[in-house]
Amino acid sequence: MTIQAVDDMASVQAPIAEQIARARAAMATLKGASQARIDEAVTAIAWAIYKPEHARELAELAVEDTGLGNVPDKITKNTRKTFGALRDLLRAKTVGIIDEDPAKGLVKYAKPAGVVAAICPSTNPAATPANKAMLAMKGGNAVIVAPSPAGYVTTARFVELARAELAKAGFEPDLVQVLIAPVTKDATQGLMNQADLVVVTGSQNNVRRAYSSGTPAIGVGAGNVPVIVDETADLDDAAGKIAASKIFDNATSCSSENSVILLDAIYDDAIAALGRAGGYLATAEERERVLETLWQGGKLNRHIIARDMPVLAEAFGLGGEAASAKFVMVEETGIGDAYPLSGEKLSLVLTVYRARDFEHARQLVHDILAHEGMGHSCGIHTNRPERARELAETLDVVRVLVNQAHTFGNGGSFDNGLPFTLSMGCGTWAGNSITENLNYKHFINITHLVTTIPEDRPSEEALFGAYWEKYGR
C-alpha cells in the first residue's frame, strides 16, 4: 500500500468511527426490548419502502440514478420482496429464548450480532438495503449501508425514509444509516473494518475485500442461471415463466435466466413457444452483432445492459420485429471465456443451447456453472421429478427450481419454501460462508445454556462392533 493510500484510508476512519459509535448508542436503546417491540422496528423499515408513494419514488429514483431496469418492475421488487420478507420475519423469534430441548438439556438465547455493514449493489439500490436493514433489525442490530456510488441517491433517500419511520415509532433513527458521501473503496473498506458483521451483495471484488477485512463477513456468489426444458414439459407454461422471469426489471436480477437448454426432441417447438411468449430468435448474422455490441473490451457494455428491448434492438441493429419483442434469443454451442454468451449478461439476451438428451443437458448445466455461477442455482421445466432430483444430487448448486419462474422463485416466493431475500448464498463452491438464502438467522448470536442430562455413553461394542466384525480389531 502506498503512502497516499494509507493517508486516504486514515482520512475516512474518523467519520466512520463516529457513525459506528452512533449506531452502537442506538443499539443500546433496544436492550431489553420485547419481541413485539423489535418487530415494530422491522415493520417500520418495511413500511418505509412498501408505502405506495415511497415504492414508486424509490423505483423512479433508482432508474434515474443508475440507468438500470425499469420503474414498474422496481416498484414490484420494492413491494413484493419487502412484503414477503416481513411475512417471514414476523413469524420468527429472535429475542430471549428461541429454542429449548429438554432431552439434551439445551436452551438457546438469541443476541444481536452488532453493527452490520451492508454492502449493496447498483442493481437494487432500494430493495436490497431495505431487505438487509429488516434482517439486521430483526436481530436487534444497527445497520450502516454502503451503497454503490451509482445508486447512492436512491439508497440515501430510502435510509432517510426509514429513519423517519423509525422516529415516528419511537426508535432511534441511527439504527439505520447510510455511509457518508462520497462512497469510495477506502470508505467502504473502512466501514467493513470497523463493523461487527459485514454482509455483501454485489461485485465479487467487494466480496473478497469483505473477507479480507478481518471482520466476520457473509458474501454471496455471482449468478448465471441455466434452465433446462425437457420433452415432458408444458412448453407454453415453461416459455411463459421463462419470459416473465427474464424480462423482469430488464434482467438485473442475479437469478434471471441467462441460458436455456432445450432438449433436441422439442427444440423447434420450444423455440416457437418462447417466440409466442415474446422472444425473438436472432439470425447468425445478428448473433455476431449482439456479441460485438454487448461486450466492449471484454466487459459488458454498461450503456446497454439492463435496458429496454427497443434500446437493445437499435443497438444490435435488429429489425422492427425485434424491437417489438420482449427479449432476444441467441443460439450458442460453446462454453467458457471464448464464448461470452455462456456467462451472465444482465440484459434481455437469452442464450439457447440444444441438448441431445437429458444427460447432455445436465452436463451443459454443469459446464455453464463451472464457467460462471458455481453454487448459485439452476432450474428445470419437467414432468419427471426424478430428473430434478438428479440435478440436485449431482450439481454443485444451492438451489434447483422446478417448473418455476426463476427470478420470482429463487429469492423466496409465496408458493415455495425459500425465505424472501435479495442475497443468495452459494456455499463454498463460490467461496461463500453460507449455503442458503440470506435470512435473519445470519444476524444473531446464540448463547447456549447447558444443563446435565442422564449420561449418554454407548458401549465400545455399539460403536466399533460392526467395524471389528468386518475388518478386525
Summary of the structure (lengths in Angstrom):
residues: 473
radius of gyration: 24.2
end to end distance: 58.1
largest distance: 78.5
contacts: 1693
relative contact order: 0.13
helix: 49%
strand: 19%
